[in-house]
Amino acid sequence: CIKELTDTEKRYANIERELLVIVFGVEKFHASLFGAPTIVETNHKPLENIHQKNLAQTPPRLQKMLPRLQAYDIAVKLWKGFKLQQTSKQAGATRVIYCSLI
């Protein structure tokens, strides 16, 4: 999925933009992702652990985005370029989504 950012969203911190795109992708494909184990592959390492943190320990803008992901069975995994296809095959999840910013 690809999300074009608004002028306001372009001023977000990098981790906020990356999480925003994941939220966008998960909500866009709600019909096929809800209830199915899903792996979200990203090249932004801090996102691997941010969705597992206590909500009170995250920045305010992320506190508004993270609850939107709680209804889904997702795992955020790090990928590095060419290893993308290998990671998705090894994962064993029913769905794998890739998110990108414009």
N, CA, C and O atoms as a MOPAC input file, in Angstrom:
PM7 MOZYME 1SCF
protein

 N      0.84200 1    -1.17700 1     0.00000 1
 C      0.00000 1     0.00000 1     0.00000 1
 C      0.88600 1     1.23900 1     0.00000 1
 O      1.98700 1     1.22600 1     0.55100 1
 N      0.41900 1     2.26200 1    -0.59500 1
 C      1.16700 1     3.51400 1    -0.67300 1
 C      0.27200 1     4.63500 1    -0.16800 1
 O     -0.89600 1     4.72300 1    -0.54500 1
 N      0.81900 1     5.48200 1     0.67600 1
 C      0.05700 1     6.59800 1     1.21500 1
 C      0.75900 1     7.89600 1     0.85900 1
 O      1.94900 1     8.06300 1     1.12600 1
 N      0.03100 1     8.79400 1     0.26900 1
 C      0.56100 1    10.13000 1     0.01000 1
 C      0.22600 1    10.98800 1     1.21800 1
 O     -0.93200 1    11.07800 1     1.62500 1
 N      1.23900 1    11.61300 1     1.78400 1
 C      1.06000 1    12.38000 1     3.01200 1
 C      0.52700 1    13.77700 1     2.72700 1
 O      0.84500 1    14.38600 1     1.70500 1
 N     -0.29500 1    14.27400 1     3.65700 1
 C     -0.75700 1    15.65200 1     3.57300 1
 C      0.37600 1    16.57000 1     4.02600 1
 O      1.39900 1    16.09500 1     4.52000 1
 N      0.20100 1    17.87400 1     3.86000 1
 C      1.23400 1    18.82000 1     4.28400 1
 C      1.49300 1    18.71900 1     5.78300 1
 O      2.64300 1    18.81300 1     6.21300 1
 N      0.46400 1    18.53300 1     6.57300 1
 C      0.61900 1    18.40000 1     8.01900 1
 C      1.35300 1    17.10500 1     8.35600 1
 O      2.24800 1    17.10500 1     9.20100 1
 N      0.98600 1    16.01500 1     7.71200 1
 C      1.62000 1    14.72600 1     7.98900 1
 C      3.09000 1    14.71600 1     7.58200 1
 O      3.88300 1    13.97200 1     8.15900 1
 N      3.45800 1    15.51700 1     6.61200 1
 C      4.86000 1    15.59600 1     6.20100 1
 C      5.73700 1    16.18000 1     7.29700 1
 O      6.95100 1    15.97400 1     7.28800 1
 N      5.14700 1    16.90700 1     8.24300 1
 C      5.90300 1    17.49700 1     9.34200 1
 C      6.00100 1    16.56600 1    10.55400 1
 O      6.63200 1    16.92600 1    11.54800 1
 N      5.39600 1    15.39000 1    10.49400 1
 C      5.49200 1    14.41100 1    11.58600 1
 C      6.93100 1    13.90700 1    11.68700 1
 O      7.69200 1    13.97000 1    10.72200 1
 N      7.28900 1    13.40900 1    12.86500 1
 C      8.57900 1    12.74200 1    13.04100 1
 C      8.57800 1    11.46000 1    12.20200 1
 O      7.51700 1    10.95400 1    11.83800 1
 N      9.74900 1    10.94700 1    11.90300 1
 C      9.86200 1     9.79200 1    11.02100 1
 C      9.09400 1     8.57500 1    11.55300 1
 O      8.39700 1     7.90700 1    10.79000 1
 N      9.21300 1     8.28500 1    12.83300 1
 C      8.51800 1     7.11800 1    13.38400 1
 C      7.00100 1     7.30400 1    13.31300 1
 O      6.26200 1     6.33500 1    13.13600 1
 N      6.54400 1     8.54100 1    13.45200 1
 C      5.10500 1     8.82100 1    13.35900 1
 C      4.60600 1     8.62900 1    11.93800 1
 O      3.50800 1     8.11200 1    11.73100 1
 N      5.39700 1     9.03900 1    10.95900 1
 C      5.01200 1     8.83800 1     9.55400 1
 C      4.97000 1     7.35600 1     9.20500 1
 O      4.05000 1     6.89900 1     8.52700 1
 N      5.95500 1     6.61800 1     9.66500 1
 C      6.00700 1     5.18600 1     9.36800 1
 C      4.81900 1     4.45600 1    10.00100 1
 O      4.21000 1     3.59900 1     9.36100 1
 N      4.48900 1     4.78700 1    11.24100 1
 C      3.34900 1     4.15600 1    11.90000 1
 C      2.03800 1     4.57000 1    11.24000 1
 O      1.11600 1     3.76200 1    11.13500 1
 N      1.95000 1     5.80400 1    10.80000 1
 C      0.75600 1     6.28200 1    10.10800 1
 C      0.49300 1     5.46100 1     8.84600 1
 O     -0.65500 1     5.13200 1     8.54600 1
 N      1.53700 1     5.13400 1     8.11800 1
 C      1.38200 1     4.34500 1     6.89900 1
 C      0.93300 1     2.92500 1     7.22900 1
 O      0.12800 1     2.34800 1     6.49800 1
 N      1.44200 1     2.35700 1     8.31500 1
 C      1.00300 1     1.02100 1     8.72500 1
 C     -0.47100 1     1.04300 1     9.10400 1
 O     -1.23100 1     0.16200 1     8.70200 1
 N     -0.87900 1     2.04700 1     9.87500 1
 C     -2.29100 1     2.17400 1    10.25300 1
 C     -3.14900 1     2.30900 1     8.99700 1
 O     -4.19400 1     1.66800 1     8.88300 1
 N     -2.71200 1     3.13600 1     8.06400 1
 C     -3.43600 1     3.32100 1     6.81000 1
 C     -3.58500 1     1.99300 1     6.06200 1
 O     -4.67700 1     1.65300 1     5.60700 1
 N     -2.49700 1     1.25300 1     5.94000 1
 C     -2.52500 1    -0.00800 1     5.21000 1
 C     -3.40900 1    -1.05600 1     5.86400 1
 O     -4.16000 1    -1.75700 1     5.18600 1
 N     -3.31900 1    -1.15800 1     7.17900 1
 C     -4.13100 1    -2.14000 1     7.89900 1
 C     -5.61600 1    -1.79000 1     7.78100 1
 O     -6.44800 1    -2.67200 1     7.56800 1
 N     -5.94500 1    -0.50500 1     7.92000 1
 C     -7.34500 1    -0.10300 1     7.80800 1
 C     -7.86100 1    -0.22300 1     6.37000 1
 O     -9.03500 1    -0.52500 1     6.15300 1
 N     -6.99500 1     0.01100 1     5.40100 1
 C     -7.41000 1    -0.09400 1     4.00400 1
 C     -7.76800 1    -1.53100 1     3.63800 1
 O     -8.72000 1    -1.77000 1     2.89400 1
 N     -7.00900 1    -2.48200 1     4.16000 1
 C     -7.23900 1    -3.89300 1     3.86000 1
 C     -7.93500 1    -4.61000 1     5.01400 1
 O     -7.71200 1    -5.80000 1     5.23700 1
 N     -8.76800 1    -3.89000 1     5.73800 1
 C     -9.47300 1    -4.41800 1     6.90800 1
 C    -10.21300 1    -5.71900 1     6.59400 1
 O    -10.14500 1    -6.66800 1     7.37500 1
 N    -10.89900 1    -5.77600 1     5.49000 1
 C    -11.72200 1    -6.94300 1     5.15200 1
 C    -10.89400 1    -8.22500 1     5.05800 1
 O    -11.37600 1    -9.29500 1     5.43000 1
 N     -9.68300 1    -8.13400 1     4.57800 1
 C     -8.87700 1    -9.34200 1     4.44200 1
 C     -7.91700 1    -9.56400 1     5.60400 1
 O     -7.39000 1   -10.66600 1     5.75300 1
 N     -7.67400 1    -8.54800 1     6.43300 1
 C     -6.71300 1    -8.69000 1     7.53100 1
 C     -7.36000 1    -8.98200 1     8.88000 1
 O     -6.73500 1    -9.60100 1     9.74100 1
 N     -8.59000 1    -8.54900 1     9.07400 1
 C     -9.20600 1    -8.68300 1    10.39300 1
 C     -9.36900 1   -10.15600 1    10.75100 1
 O     -9.98300 1   -10.92300 1    10.00900 1
 N     -8.81500 1   -10.53700 1    11.89200 1
 C     -8.91800 1   -11.90500 1    12.36800 1
 C     -7.85300 1   -12.84600 1    11.84300 1
 O     -7.77900 1   -13.99300 1    12.28500 1
 N     -7.03000 1   -12.39900 1    10.91800 1
 C     -5.97700 1   -13.25100 1    10.35900 1
 C     -4.61900 1   -12.78800 1    10.87400 1
 O     -4.36500 1   -11.58500 1    10.93700 1
 N     -3.73600 1   -13.72400 1    11.24300 1
 C     -2.38900 1   -13.31100 1    11.63800 1
 C     -1.69900 1   -12.61900 1    10.46600 1
 O     -1.69500 1   -13.13300 1     9.34800 1
 N     -1.12500 1   -11.47000 1    10.72400 1
 C     -0.55500 1   -10.64600 1     9.66200 1
 C      0.82900 1   -10.16600 1    10.06500 1
 O      1.06200 1    -9.81600 1    11.22100 1
 N      1.73900 1   -10.15300 1     9.11300 1
 C      3.06900 1    -9.59400 1     9.34000 1
 C      3.17600 1    -8.32400 1     8.51300 1
 O      2.92600 1    -8.32800 1     7.30800 1
 N      3.55000 1    -7.24500 1     9.17200 1
 C      3.81400 1    -5.98400 1     8.49300 1
 C      5.32500 1    -5.85400 1     8.41600 1
 O      6.00100 1    -5.80000 1     9.44300 1
 N      5.85200 1    -5.80400 1     7.21000 1
 C      7.29100 1    -5.69600 1     7.02400 1
 C      7.65400 1    -4.24200 1     6.74800 1
 O      7.07700 1    -3.59400 1     5.87500 1
 N      8.61800 1    -3.74900 1     7.50700 1
 C      9.03700 1    -2.36100 1     7.39200 1
 C     10.55400 1    -2.28200 1     7.44900 1
 O     11.21700 1    -3.19700 1     7.93800 1
 N     11.09200 1    -1.19100 1     6.95000 1
 C     12.53700 1    -0.97800 1     7.03800 1
 C     12.88000 1    -0.01500 1     8.17400 1
 O     14.00500 1     0.47900 1     8.24400 1
 N     11.92800 1     0.25400 1     9.05800 1
 C     12.12600 1     1.19600 1    10.16500 1
 C     12.20100 1     0.40800 1    11.47100 1
 O     11.17300 1     0.02700 1    12.03100 1
 N     13.41800 1     0.16600 1    11.95300 1
 C     13.65500 1    -0.71200 1    13.10300 1
 C     12.88100 1    -0.33300 1    14.36500 1
 O     12.36900 1    -1.23700 1    15.02500 1
 N     12.76200 1     0.93100 1    14.74500 1
 C     12.04800 1     1.25200 1    15.98800 1
 C     10.58600 1     0.78700 1    16.01100 1
 O     10.01200 1     0.62600 1    17.08800 1
 N      9.99300 1     0.57400 1    14.86600 1
 C      8.59200 1     0.12700 1    14.84000 1
 C      8.42800 1    -1.31600 1    15.28500 1
 O      7.32200 1    -1.72900 1    15.63200 1
 N      9.51100 1    -2.09400 1    15.28200 1
 C      9.40700 1    -3.48500 1    15.71800 1
 C      8.89700 1    -3.58100 1    17.15500 1
 O      8.10200 1    -4.46500 1    17.47500 1
 N      9.34300 1    -2.69500 1    17.99900 1
 C      9.00700 1    -2.78900 1    19.42500 1
 C      8.00600 1    -1.75100 1    19.90400 1
 O      7.44600 1    -1.90400 1    20.98900 1
 N      7.76700 1    -0.71000 1    19.13500 1
 C      6.92700 1     0.38600 1    19.61100 1
 C      5.49100 1    -0.05800 1    19.85400 1
 O      4.84800 1     0.43100 1    20.78400 1
 N      4.97500 1    -0.97200 1    19.04000 1
 C      3.58300 1    -1.38400 1    19.23100 1
 C      3.42900 1    -2.35800 1    20.39600 1
 O      2.30500 1    -2.68100 1    20.77900 1
 N      4.55900 1    -2.84100 1    20.97800 1
 C      4.51400 1    -3.71400 1    22.14500 1
 C      4.68600 1    -2.93900 1    23.44700 1
 O      4.47300 1    -3.48500 1    24.52900 1
 N      5.07000 1    -1.67300 1    23.34500 1
 C      5.28900 1    -0.84600 1    24.53400 1
 C      3.97500 1    -0.50700 1    25.22100 1
 O      2.89900 1    -0.58100 1    24.62700 1
 N      4.09200 1    -0.13600 1    26.47600 1
 C      2.95100 1     0.38300 1    27.22100 1
 C      2.52500 1     1.68900 1    26.55600 1
 O      3.36500 1     2.52500 1    26.22300 1
 N      1.25400 1     1.85600 1    26.36900 1
 C      0.73400 1     3.02900 1    25.66500 1
 C      1.14100 1     4.33800 1    26.34800 1
 O      1.36200 1     5.34300 1    25.67200 1
 N      1.24100 1     4.33300 1    27.65700 1
 C      1.60200 1     5.54500 1    28.39900 1
 C      3.05700 1     5.96000 1    28.16100 1
 O      3.41700 1     7.11200 1    28.40400 1
 N      3.88600 1     5.03900 1    27.69300 1
 C      5.30000 1     5.33500 1    27.46500 1
 C      5.58200 1     5.83100 1    26.05200 1
 O      6.72700 1     6.15400 1    25.73600 1
 N      4.58800 1     5.89700 1    25.21700 1
 C      4.79500 1     6.32900 1    23.84100 1
 C      4.46700 1     7.81200 1    23.69000 1
 O      3.72500 1     8.36000 1    24.50600 1
 N      5.00000 1     8.46700 1    22.67300 1
 C      4.69200 1     9.88300 1    22.43500 1
 C      3.18700 1    10.08400 1    22.17600 1
 O      2.51100 1     9.15800 1    21.72600 1
 N      2.66500 1    11.27900 1    22.45700 1
 C      1.21400 1    11.53100 1    22.34500 1
 C      0.60600 1    11.20500 1    20.98000 1
 O     -0.48500 1    10.63700 1    20.91600 1
 N      1.28100 1    11.54900 1    19.90600 1
 C      0.70200 1    11.28000 1    18.58600 1
 C      0.61500 1     9.77500 1    18.32300 1
 O     -0.34100 1     9.30400 1    17.70900 1
 N      1.61400 1     9.02600 1    18.78900 1
 C      1.57200 1     7.57200 1    18.63300 1
 C      0.48800 1     6.96000 1    19.51100 1
 O     -0.09400 1     5.93200 1    19.16300 1
 N      0.21700 1     7.59700 1    20.65300 1
 C     -0.84600 1     7.11200 1    21.53700 1
 C     -2.20200 1     7.15700 1    20.84500 1
 O     -3.09100 1     6.37200 1    21.17600 1
 N     -2.37100 1     8.05700 1    19.89700 1
 C     -3.62600 1     8.13800 1    19.15500 1
 C     -3.69000 1     7.11000 1    18.02700 1
 O     -4.77700 1     6.68500 1    17.63600 1
 N     -2.52400 1     6.70800 1    17.50100 1
 C     -2.50300 1     5.77300 1    16.37800 1
 C     -2.49900 1     4.31000 1    16.81400 1
 O     -3.13900 1     3.47600 1    16.17300 1
 N     -1.79300 1     3.98700 1    17.88500 1
 C     -1.63000 1     2.59600 1    18.28100 1
 C     -2.93900 1     1.88200 1    18.62100 1
 O     -3.07500 1     0.71000 1    18.26800 1
 N     -3.90600 1     2.51400 1    19.28100 1
 C     -5.16100 1     1.79400 1    19.55100 1
 C     -5.89700 1     1.36300 1    18.28300 1
 O     -6.67800 1     0.41300 1    18.32200 1
 N     -5.66500 1     2.03300 1    17.17900 1
 C     -6.31400 1     1.65900 1    15.92000 1
 C     -5.78000 1     0.32300 1    15.40000 1
 O     -6.41800 1    -0.30800 1    14.55700 1
 N     -4.62500 1    -0.11400 1    15.88800 1
 C     -4.03600 1    -1.38400 1    15.45500 1
 C     -4.34900 1    -2.53800 1    16.40100 1
 O     -4.09700 1    -3.69400 1    16.06000 1
 N     -4.88800 1    -2.25100 1    17.57300 1
 C     -5.09400 1    -3.28500 1    18.57800 1
 C     -6.12100 1    -4.33500 1    18.17600 1
 O     -6.08000 1    -5.45000 1    18.69700 1
 N     -7.01600 1    -4.02800 1    17.29100 1
 C     -8.03800 1    -4.98500 1    16.87300 1
 C     -7.47600 1    -6.03700 1    15.91000 1
 O     -8.15300 1    -7.02000 1    15.60800 1
 N     -6.25700 1    -5.84100 1    15.43300 1
 C     -5.67300 1    -6.73300 1    14.43600 1
 C     -4.57900 1    -7.58900 1    15.06400 1
 O     -3.91000 1    -7.17500 1    16.01100 1
 N     -4.41400 1    -8.78100 1    14.52200 1
 C     -3.35800 1    -9.68900 1    14.96000 1
 C     -2.14400 1    -9.44900 1    14.06600 1
 O     -1.90300 1   -10.19400 1    13.11700 1
 N     -1.38000 1    -8.39400 1    14.38200 1
 C     -0.24100 1    -8.05200 1    13.53000 1
 C      1.06900 1    -8.18400 1    14.28400 1
 O      1.12800 1    -8.04300 1    15.50600 1
 N      2.10300 1    -8.45600 1    13.53100 1
 C      3.46800 1    -8.44500 1    14.03200 1
 C      4.26500 1    -7.58300 1    13.07000 1
 O      4.17200 1    -7.75000 1    11.85400 1
 N      5.04500 1    -6.66600 1    13.61000 1
 C      5.86700 1    -5.79100 1    12.77000 1
 C      7.27200 1    -6.36500 1    12.74300 1
 O      7.90300 1    -6.53200 1    13.78700 1
 N      7.75500 1    -6.66300 1    11.55600 1
 C      9.08100 1    -7.24700 1    11.37600 1
 C      9.94400 1    -6.33100 1    10.52800 1
 O      9.45400 1    -5.62800 1     9.64400 1
 N     11.23200 1    -6.35300 1    10.81400 1
 C     12.19900 1    -5.56100 1    10.05400 1
 C     12.63400 1    -6.34200 1     8.82500 1
 O     12.87700 1    -7.54600 1     8.90400 1
 N     12.73400 1    -5.66200 1     7.69500 1
 C     13.29300 1    -6.26300 1     6.48300 1
 C     14.30900 1    -5.31500 1     5.90300 1
 O     14.23800 1    -4.10000 1     6.08500 1
 N     15.25900 1    -5.89900 1     5.19700 1
 C     16.30800 1    -5.09100 1     4.57100 1
 C     16.34800 1    -5.40600 1     3.08500 1
 O     16.94300 1    -6.39800 1     2.66200 1
 N     15.72000 1    -4.56500 1     2.31600 1
 C     15.77000 1    -4.63800 1     0.86000 1
 C     15.52500 1    -5.99600 1     0.23700 1
 O     14.38700 1    -6.46200 1     0.18800 1
 N     16.58300 1    -6.63400 1    -0.23900 1
 C     16.45700 1    -7.85800 1    -1.02600 1
 C     15.97700 1    -9.04700 1    -0.20500 1
 O     15.54700 1   -10.04200 1    -0.78800 1
 N     16.03200 1    -8.98800 1     1.11000 1
 C     15.59800 1   -10.10100 1     1.94500 1
 C     14.08100 1   -10.13500 1     2.12000 1
 O     13.55900 1   -11.00600 1     2.81800 1
 N     13.38400 1    -9.21600 1     1.50700 1
 C     11.93900 1    -9.08100 1     1.67000 1
 C     11.19400 1   -10.36900 1     1.34500 1
 O     10.36800 1   -10.80900 1     2.14500 1
 N     11.45600 1   -10.98200 1     0.20800 1
 C     10.73800 1   -12.18700 1    -0.19400 1
 C     11.07800 1   -13.36600 1     0.70600 1
 O     10.19600 1   -14.16000 1     1.03400 1
 N     12.34300 1   -13.49900 1     1.11400 1
 C     12.72900 1   -14.58500 1     2.00400 1
 C     12.00100 1   -14.46800 1     3.34000 1
 O     11.50800 1   -15.46500 1     3.86800 1
 N     11.93300 1   -13.26500 1     3.88100 1
 C     11.29000 1   -13.04700 1     5.17300 1
 C      9.82000 1   -13.41600 1     5.10900 1
 O      9.31100 1   -14.07200 1     6.01800 1
 N      9.12500 1   -13.00700 1     4.05200 1
 C      7.69900 1   -13.27500 1     3.96600 1
 C      7.41700 1   -14.76700 1     3.80200 1
 O      6.37800 1   -15.24300 1     4.26100 1
 N      8.30800 1   -15.51000 1     3.16700 1
 C      8.10100 1   -16.95100 1     3.01200 1
 C      8.34900 1   -17.68000 1     4.32700 1
 O      7.64900 1   -18.64300 1     4.63900 1
 N      9.33000 1   -17.23500 1     5.09700 1
 C      9.66500 1   -17.88700 1     6.34900 1
 C      8.66100 1   -17.56500 1     7.44500 1
 O      8.53600 1   -18.32100 1     8.40900 1
 N      7.96300 1   -16.48500 1     7.31600 1
 C      7.10200 1   -16.00400 1     8.38600 1
 C      5.95000 1   -16.95100 1     8.68800 1
 O      5.60700 1   -17.14200 1     9.85500 1
 N      5.35300 1   -17.54000 1     7.68100 1
 C      4.25400 1   -18.44900 1     7.89400 1
 C      2.93700 1   -17.76500 1     8.22900 1
 O      1.98900 1   -18.43400 1     8.64200 1
 N      2.85500 1   -16.48100 1     8.06600 1
 C      1.60500 1   -15.76000 1     8.34300 1
 C      0.68400 1   -15.87900 1     7.13000 1
 O      1.12900 1   -16.13200 1     6.01000 1
 N     -0.59000 1   -15.69200 1     7.38200 1
 C     -1.52500 1   -15.75800 1     6.27500 1
 C     -1.42400 1   -14.54700 1     5.38400 1
 O     -1.67200 1   -14.65600 1     4.18300 1
 N     -1.07400 1   -13.41200 1     5.91400 1
 C     -1.01800 1   -12.17800 1     5.14000 1
 C      0.29100 1   -11.44500 1     5.44300 1
 O      0.76700 1   -11.43600 1     6.57800 1
 N      0.84700 1   -10.84400 1     4.42400 1
 C      2.00200 1    -9.97100 1     4.58500 1
 C      1.70300 1    -8.70300 1     3.82700 1
 O      1.33400 1    -8.75900 1     2.65400 1
 N      1.85600 1    -7.54200 1     4.47800 1
 C      1.63700 1    -6.28500 1     3.76700 1
 C      2.92000 1    -5.46500 1     3.79600 1
 O      3.70700 1    -5.54600 1     4.73900 1
 N      3.11000 1    -4.69100 1     2.76800 1
 C      4.27100 1    -3.82700 1     2.63500 1
 C      3.75100 1    -2.39900 1     2.52300 1
 O      2.85200 1    -2.11700 1     1.73100 1
 N      4.31400 1    -1.51600 1     3.30900 1
 C      3.83400 1    -0.14100 1     3.31500 1
 C      4.94700 1     0.80000 1     2.90500 1
 O      6.11600 1     0.56300 1     3.20700 1
 N      4.58200 1     1.86500 1     2.21800 1
 C      5.56000 1     2.81100 1     1.72100 1
 C      4.99900 1     4.22400 1     1.74500 1
 O      3.79000 1     4.42200 1     1.62900 1
 N      5.87500 1     5.19600 1     1.89400 1
 C      5.50500 1     6.61600 1     1.88100 1
 C      5.77600 1     7.21200 1     0.52000 1
 O      6.68500 1     6.77400 1    -0.18500 1
 N      4.99500 1     8.20900 1     0.14500 1
 C      5.30000 1     8.98900 1    -1.05900 1
 C      5.73900 1    10.36300 1    -0.60000 1
 O      6.05500 1    11.21800 1    -1.42700 1

